[in-house]
Amino acid sequence: MNGGPLRAGRFPFLAEGPKPAAMKTSVILSAVGGDRPGLTQGLAQAVFSAGGNWLESHLSRLGGKYVGAILIELEAGRLGELEQAVARLNAGGLHVAIVPAGDEPALAGKPLSFELVGQDRPGIVHEVTAVLAGLGVNIEDFTTRTDNGSWSGEPLFRATARLTVPDATSPEAVQEALEAISGEIMVDFTIRPDAAAGS
């Protein structure tokens, strides 16, 4: 049976066509508050309620406080929903801020990581970062903590870092520069290629 050409007027779905993809945006949530059970779940609920995708995060207990940063992706049109969910968290005592994520390309160079341990004293971070900056090294991730030495009981400073080293600078040059100050600040360094970044 020839019913004639199909017309959108009789079949509205024929005129719809594929729906355009929603525009995505990336934001960072930073959070600080008194530590208690359920804080991470509250953040996860806020992200989920706005249709966000939890990409990366750093969450920890610092100075008796809950401190964290979360990178999320969501539809740009639903940013208002996320802001409302964050407002509810703020009302509950967890201070959360939303910051647009950057879109700068990753710096070119070689990945490298190092571990550092030594007797704690003021100035270690200042001197280590000054050496790295002088070599044009970019710090991608930097984590530090202090604890008591198992033998002496004296406080020890520990740090791990992921770096991007300029192509013109060798890992050996970084190691030599750090070792040059290790005697002064009583720090031992262990440097190795960053396998995670290269995989």
C-alpha positions in Angstrom: 0.0 0.0 0.0 1.4 3.4 -1.0 0.5 5.8 1.8 2.5 8.7 0.2 5.6 10.3 1.7 5.9 10.5 5.5 5.5 14.0 6.8 6.7 15.5 10.0 3.3 16.9 10.6 1.9 13.4 11.0 5.0 12.0 12.7 6.6 14.8 14.8 9.5 12.7 15.8 10.8 12.8 12.2 11.5 16.5 12.6 13.5 16.2 15.8 16.7 14.7 14.5 19.7 14.0 16.8 19.9 16.1 19.9 23.0 18.3 20.2 25.4 17.3 22.9 25.2 19.4 26.0 28.2 21.7 26.5 30.4 20.5 29.3 32.4 22.5 31.8 35.0 21.6 34.5 35.1 23.1 37.9 37.1 22.5 41.1 35.3 22.2 44.5 37.5 23.2 47.4 36.2 22.2 50.9 37.3 22.9 54.4 35.4 22.0 57.6 35.5 20.3 61.0 36.3 16.6 60.4 33.4 14.2 60.9 31.9 11.1 59.3 29.9 11.7 56.1 31.7 14.7 54.7 33.0 13.0 51.6 29.6 11.4 51.0 28.0 14.8 51.3 30.3 16.1 48.6 29.7 13.1 46.4 25.9 13.6 46.8 26.2 17.3 45.7 28.2 16.3 42.6 25.8 13.5 41.8 22.7 15.6 42.3 23.9 18.0 39.6 24.8 15.2 37.2 28.5 15.8 37.7 31.3 13.4 37.0 33.9 13.1 39.9 37.3 13.0 38.0 40.1 13.7 40.5 40.4 14.6 44.1 42.7 15.2 47.1 41.0 14.7 50.4 42.7 14.6 53.8 42.7 15.5 57.5 44.9 18.5 57.9 45.4 20.4 61.2 42.3 18.8 62.7 40.2 19.9 59.7 38.8 18.1 56.7 40.4 19.6 53.6 39.9 18.7 50.0 39.8 19.6 46.4 37.8 17.8 43.7 37.8 18.2 39.9 34.4 17.5 38.4 32.9 17.8 34.9 29.2 18.6 34.3 26.8 20.1 31.9 27.3 23.9 31.9 23.5 24.4 32.2 23.5 22.5 35.5 26.1 24.6 37.3 23.3 26.3 39.1 22.2 23.0 40.6 25.7 22.4 41.8 25.8 25.8 43.4 22.5 25.1 45.2 23.9 21.8 46.5 27.1 23.5 47.7 25.0 26.1 49.5 23.3 23.3 51.5 26.7 22.0 52.4 27.9 25.4 53.5 24.8 25.7 55.7 25.8 22.4 57.3 29.2 23.8 58.4 31.4 22.5 55.5 32.8 25.5 53.6 32.8 24.7 49.9 33.8 27.0 47.0 33.5 26.5 43.3 36.3 27.6 41.0 36.4 27.2 37.2 39.1 24.7 36.2 41.9 25.9 33.9 42.5 24.7 30.4 46.2 25.3 30.1 48.0 22.5 28.3 50.4 20.4 30.3 54.0 21.7 30.3 56.4 19.8 28.0 59.2 17.9 29.7 60.2 14.7 31.4 58.2 13.3 34.3 60.2 12.7 37.5 59.3 12.0 41.1 61.2 12.1 44.3 60.9 11.2 48.0 62.5 13.2 50.8 63.0 12.5 54.4 64.9 14.3 57.1 64.9 15.9 60.5 62.1 18.5 60.5 62.9 22.2 60.8 61.6 25.4 59.3 62.9 26.2 55.8 63.0 22.7 54.2 60.2 23.3 51.7 61.5 26.8 50.9 65.0 25.6 50.0 63.8 22.5 48.1 61.3 24.5 46.0 63.9 27.2 45.4 66.3 24.7 43.9 63.5 23.2 41.7 62.4 26.7 40.5 65.9 27.6 39.7 66.1 24.6 37.3 62.8 25.5 35.7 61.2 22.4 37.1 57.4 22.4 37.5 55.9 20.8 40.6 52.8 18.8 39.5 52.0 17.3 42.9 53.6 17.9 46.3 52.6 16.0 49.5 54.3 16.5 52.9 53.8 15.3 56.5 55.6 15.1 59.7 55.9 12.1 62.1 58.1 11.0 65.0 61.2 9.0 64.1 61.1 5.3 65.2 64.5 5.5 66.9 65.2 9.0 68.1 61.6 10.2 68.6 62.6 13.4 66.9 60.1 14.8 64.4 60.8 13.8 60.8 59.7 15.7 57.7 58.6 13.6 54.7 57.7 14.7 51.2 56.8 13.1 47.9 56.6 15.1 44.6 55.8 14.6 41.0 57.7 16.9 38.7 58.0 18.0 35.1 61.7 18.6 34.2 62.6 20.6 31.1 63.9 18.5 28.3 67.2 20.4 28.5 67.7 19.4 32.1 68.7 15.9 33.0 67.4 14.0 36.0 70.9 13.8 37.2 71.2 17.6 37.3 68.1 17.7 39.5 69.5 15.1 41.8 72.9 16.9 42.1 71.2 20.2 42.9 69.1 18.7 45.6 72.0 16.7 47.1 74.0 19.9 47.2 71.6 21.2 49.9 70.9 17.9 51.6 73.8 18.2 54.0 72.8 21.7 55.0 69.2 20.9 55.7 69.8 17.2 56.7 67.6 15.7 54.1 68.1 12.5 52.1 66.6 12.3 48.6 65.5 9.4 46.5 64.8 10.3 42.9 63.3 8.1 40.3 61.6 8.4 36.9 57.8 8.8 37.3 56.6 5.5 35.9 52.9 6.5 36.4 53.2 9.5 34.2 55.0 7.6 31.5 52.6 4.7 31.3 
